[in-house]
Amino acid sequence: MTDVHQAFNSRVKALDRKRARSGYGYVGKVRGDGLIVFKPKRRMPGLPIRGLLYMVLGFVFFKGVVLAHLGGVTYEERVAQLAEGSLIQQAGAAVMQPDPLTRIMARYLAPVLR
C-alpha cells in the first residue's frame, strides 16, 4: 500500500511541476502521427535587450539635442567642469562625453533647434 501512495505522490509532483512550467503559457503542436502535444513556453530571458537598446538610443538622442542646443564649445566646457567634481560627477562627465553618433545627430538637429 505504501508503494501505491509513493507512486501516486510522485505522479502528483510531476503534474505540479508541469503545471508550474506552463504558467507562462504553452504551445500546442501536432506530431507526425496526429497526436497533439502541448509543451510549456520557455521563459523569456531576464534581461530585456530591446528595452536596453531603446534606453541607450534615447540617451544618445538626449545628448545630441543638448549638444545641438548648447553648441560644441559650451558643451565641452560644461563637461570639463563636471569632470572636476565628485566621483559621481566624474562618472557623469565620462558618460556625457560626445561620441561620434552624438556629434552626427547634433549636426542634423542644430538647424532645427536654432
DOFI-575346 format. One line per field, with one value per atom (N, C-alpha, C): atom name; y, z, x. Coordinates in steps of 0.2 Angstrom, whole numbers. Example, Ala and Ser with C-alpha at 12.3 -4.5 7.8 and 13.67 -1.06 7.14 Angstrom:
BEGIN
a = [N / CA / C / N / CA / C]
v = [-28 / -22 / -16 / -11 / -5 / 0]
w = [39 / 39 / 39 / 35 / 36 / 39]
u = [66 / 62 / 66 / 64 / 68 / 64]
END
This chain:
BEGIN
a = [N / CA / C / N / CA / C / N / CA / C / N / CA / C / N / CA / C / N / CA / C / N / CA / C / N / CA / C / N / CA / C / N / CA / C / N / CA / C / N / CA / C / N / CA / C / N / CA / C / N / CA / C / N / CA / C / N / CA / C / N / CA / C / N / CA / C / N / CA / C / N / CA / C / N / CA / C / N / CA / C / N / CA / C / N / CA / C / N / CA / C / N / CA / C / N / CA / C / N / CA / C / N / CA / C / N / CA / C / N / CA / C / N / CA / C / N / CA / C / N / CA / C / N / CA / C / N / CA / C / N / CA / C / N / CA / C / N / CA / C / N / CA / C / N / CA / C / N / CA / C / N / CA / C / N / CA / C / N / CA / C / N / CA / C / N / CA / C / N / CA / C / N / CA / C / N / CA / C / N / CA / C / N / CA / C / N / CA / C / N / CA / C / N / CA / C / N / CA / C / N / CA / C / N / CA / C / N / CA / C / N / CA / C / N / CA / C / N / CA / C / N / CA / C / N / CA / C / N / CA / C / N / CA / C / N / CA / C / N / CA / C / N / CA / C / N / CA / C / N / CA / C / N / CA / C / N / CA / C / N / CA / C / N / CA / C / N / CA / C / N / CA / C / N / CA / C / N / CA / C / N / CA / C / N / CA / C / N / CA / C / N / CA / C / N / CA / C / N / CA / C / N / CA / C / N / CA / C / N / CA / C / N / CA / C / N / CA / C / N / CA / C / N / CA / C / N / CA / C / N / CA / C / N / CA / C / N / CA / C / N / CA / C / N / CA / C / N / CA / C / N / CA / C / N / CA / C / N / CA / C / N / CA / C / N / CA / C / N / CA / C / N / CA / C / N / CA / C / N / CA / C / N / CA / C / N / CA / C / N / CA / C / N / CA / C / N / CA / C]
v = [-6 / 0 / 6 / 6 / 12 / 13 / 8 / 9 / 12 / 11 / 14 / 22 / 23 / 30 / 34 / 31 / 34 / 35 / 30 / 31 / 37 / 37 / 42 / 49 / 50 / 56 / 58 / 54 / 56 / 58 / 55 / 57 / 64 / 65 / 72 / 77 / 76 / 80 / 82 / 77 / 78 / 82 / 81 / 86 / 93 / 94 / 100 / 104 / 100 / 104 / 106 / 101 / 103 / 109 / 109 / 115 / 121 / 121 / 127 / 130 / 125 / 127 / 130 / 128 / 130 / 137 / 140 / 146 / 152 / 151 / 156 / 155 / 150 / 148 / 142 / 140 / 133 / 134 / 129 / 129 / 122 / 122 / 115 / 113 / 107 / 105 / 99 / 97 / 91 / 87 / 81 / 77 / 73 / 70 / 66 / 61 / 58 / 53 / 56 / 62 / 66 / 67 / 66 / 67 / 74 / 78 / 85 / 85 / 88 / 88 / 95 / 97 / 103 / 104 / 109 / 110 / 117 / 118 / 124 / 129 / 135 / 140 / 142 / 143 / 145 / 151 / 152 / 159 / 163 / 170 / 175 / 176 / 178 / 180 / 185 / 185 / 190 / 197 / 198 / 205 / 207 / 212 / 214 / 218 / 215 / 218 / 224 / 223 / 228 / 234 / 234 / 239 / 243 / 239 / 242 / 246 / 243 / 246 / 253 / 253 / 259 / 264 / 262 / 267 / 270 / 266 / 269 / 273 / 272 / 276 / 283 / 282 / 288 / 293 / 290 / 294 / 297 / 293 / 296 / 302 / 301 / 307 / 313 / 311 / 317 / 321 / 317 / 320 / 324 / 322 / 325 / 332 / 331 / 338 / 343 / 341 / 345 / 348 / 344 / 346 / 351 / 350 / 354 / 361 / 361 / 367 / 371 / 368 / 372 / 374 / 370 / 371 / 367 / 366 / 362 / 364 / 371 / 374 / 374 / 376 / 377 / 370 / 365 / 358 / 355 / 356 / 354 / 357 / 364 / 367 / 364 / 363 / 361 / 353 / 349 / 343 / 343 / 347 / 348 / 350 / 355 / 357 / 352 / 348 / 342 / 337 / 336 / 331 / 333 / 340 / 342 / 341 / 338 / 337 / 331 / 328 / 322 / 316 / 310 / 304 / 303 / 304 / 303 / 308 / 314 / 319 / 317 / 315 / 312 / 307 / 302 / 297 / 300 / 305 / 308 / 311 / 314 / 318 / 313 / 307 / 301 / 299 / 298 / 296 / 302 / 308 / 314 / 316 / 312 / 314 / 313 / 318 / 317 / 311 / 306 / 301 / 303 / 299 / 301 / 301 / 296 / 296 / 302 / 305 / 311 / 317 / 317 / 323 / 323 / 317 / 317 / 319 / 317 / 318 / 326 / 329 / 336 / 340 / 338 / 341 / 342 / 337 / 337 / 341 / 341 / 344 / 351 / 354 / 361 / 365 / 364 / 369 / 369 / 364 / 364 / 367 / 367 / 369 / 377 / 379 / 386 / 391]
w = [0 / 0 / 0 / 3 / 4 / -3 / -7 / -14 / -18 / -17 / -21 / -20 / -13 / -11 / -14 / -14 / -16 / -24 / -27 / -34 / -36 / -32 / -33 / -32 / -26 / -24 / -29 / -32 / -37 / -44 / -45 / -51 / -50 / -44 / -42 / -42 / -40 / -40 / -47 / -51 / -59 / -62 / -60 / -63 / -61 / -54 / -52 / -55 / -56 / -60 / -67 / -70 / -77 / -77 / -72 / -72 / -70 / -66 / -64 / -70 / -74 / -80 / -85 / -86 / -91 / -88 / -83 / -80 / -85 / -90 / -95 / -101 / -101 / -107 / -110 / -116 / -119 / -126 / -130 / -137 / -139 / -143 / -145 / -152 / -153 / -159 / -161 / -167 / -170 / -172 / -169 / -171 / -178 / -180 / -187 / -186 / -181 / -180 / -179 / -178 / -177 / -170 / -166 / -158 / -157 / -153 / -152 / -145 / -145 / -139 / -137 / -130 / -128 / -124 / -125 / -122 / -119 / -113 / -110 / -114 / -114 / -117 / -113 / -116 / -112 / -109 / -104 / -100 / -104 / -104 / -108 / -104 / -107 / -103 / -98 / -93 / -88 / -90 / -95 / -97 / -104 / -103 / -109 / -114 / -119 / -123 / -127 / -130 / -134 / -129 / -123 / -119 / -117 / -116 / -115 / -121 / -127 / -133 / -134 / -133 / -133 / -128 / -122 / -117 / -119 / -122 / -125 / -130 / -135 / -141 / -138 / -134 / -131 / -127 / -124 / -121 / -126 / -131 / -136 / -140 / -141 / -144 / -139 / -132 / -127 / -128 / -128 / -128 / -135 / -140 / -147 / -146 / -143 / -143 / -138 / -133 / -128 / -132 / -136 / -139 / -145 / -148 / -153 / -151 / -145 / -142 / -139 / -135 / -132 / -137 / -142 / -146 / -143 / -148 / -146 / -140 / -141 / -136 / -129 / -128 / -122 / -119 / -123 / -121 / -118 / -122 / -119 / -113 / -112 / -106 / -100 / -101 / -96 / -94 / -98 / -97 / -93 / -95 / -92 / -84 / -84 / -77 / -73 / -76 / -72 / -70 / -74 / -73 / -67 / -65 / -59 / -53 / -53 / -47 / -43 / -39 / -35 / -40 / -37 / -41 / -45 / -42 / -46 / -52 / -51 / -56 / -62 / -60 / -64 / -69 / -66 / -69 / -74 / -72 / -77 / -82 / -81 / -86 / -91 / -89 / -93 / -98 / -95 / -99 / -104 / -102 / -106 / -112 / -112 / -117 / -124 / -129 / -135 / -139 / -142 / -146 / -153 / -158 / -165 / -167 / -164 / -166 / -163 / -157 / -154 / -158 / -161 / -165 / -171 / -175 / -181 / -180 / -174 / -173 / -171 / -168 / -166 / -172 / -177 / -183 / -187 / -187 / -190 / -186 / -180 / -176 / -174 / -175 / -174 / -178 / -185 / -188 / -186 / -183 / -181 / -174 / -170 / -163 / -163 / -168 / -168 / -171]
u = [4 / 0 / 4 / 10 / 14 / 17 / 19 / 21 / 16 / 10 / 5 / 4 / 5 / 5 / 11 / 17 / 23 / 22 / 20 / 19 / 14 / 8 / 3 / 6 / 10 / 13 / 18 / 22 / 27 / 23 / 18 / 14 / 11 / 9 / 6 / 11 / 17 / 23 / 25 / 25 / 26 / 21 / 15 / 10 / 10 / 12 / 13 / 18 / 24 / 30 / 28 / 24 / 22 / 17 / 13 / 8 / 12 / 17 / 21 / 24 / 27 / 31 / 26 / 20 / 15 / 12 / 14 / 12 / 13 / 18 / 20 / 16 / 12 / 8 / 11 / 8 / 10 / 9 / 12 / 12 / 9 / 4 / 2 / 5 / 7 / 10 / 7 / 6 / 3 / 9 / 10 / 16 / 14 / 19 / 18 / 12 / 11 / 6 / -1 / -1 / -8 / -9 / -5 / -6 / -4 / -9 / -7 / -4 / 2 / 6 / 7 / 6 / 7 / 13 / 17 / 23 / 23 / 26 / 26 / 31 / 29 / 33 / 39 / 45 / 51 / 50 / 53 / 53 / 57 / 55 / 59 / 66 / 71 / 77 / 76 / 80 / 79 / 81 / 85 / 87 / 83 / 79 / 76 / 80 / 83 / 88 / 85 / 79 / 76 / 75 / 73 / 72 / 78 / 84 / 90 / 93 / 92 / 93 / 90 / 83 / 79 / 82 / 84 / 86 / 93 / 97 / 104 / 103 / 98 / 97 / 94 / 89 / 86 / 91 / 96 / 101 / 106 / 107 / 112 / 108 / 101 / 97 / 97 / 96 / 96 / 103 / 108 / 115 / 116 / 113 / 113 / 109 / 103 / 99 / 103 / 106 / 109 / 115 / 119 / 125 / 123 / 117 / 115 / 112 / 109 / 106 / 112 / 117 / 122 / 128 / 129 / 135 / 141 / 145 / 151 / 155 / 157 / 162 / 159 / 153 / 149 / 148 / 146 / 145 / 152 / 157 / 164 / 166 / 164 / 166 / 162 / 156 / 152 / 154 / 155 / 158 / 164 / 169 / 175 / 174 / 169 / 168 / 165 / 161 / 158 / 163 / 168 / 174 / 178 / 178 / 181 / 178 / 172 / 168 / 169 / 164 / 165 / 165 / 166 / 166 / 160 / 154 / 148 / 148 / 150 / 150 / 155 / 161 / 166 / 163 / 159 / 156 / 151 / 147 / 143 / 146 / 152 / 156 / 158 / 160 / 163 / 157 / 151 / 145 / 143 / 144 / 142 / 147 / 152 / 157 / 154 / 154 / 151 / 155 / 151 / 153 / 151 / 154 / 153 / 145 / 142 / 134 / 131 / 133 / 130 / 132 / 138 / 140 / 136 / 135 / 131 / 124 / 121 / 114 / 114 / 119 / 119 / 119 / 123 / 124 / 117 / 113 / 107 / 102 / 102 / 97 / 99 / 105 / 106 / 102 / 101 / 97 / 90 / 87 / 80 / 80 / 85 / 84 / 86 / 89 / 91 / 87]
END
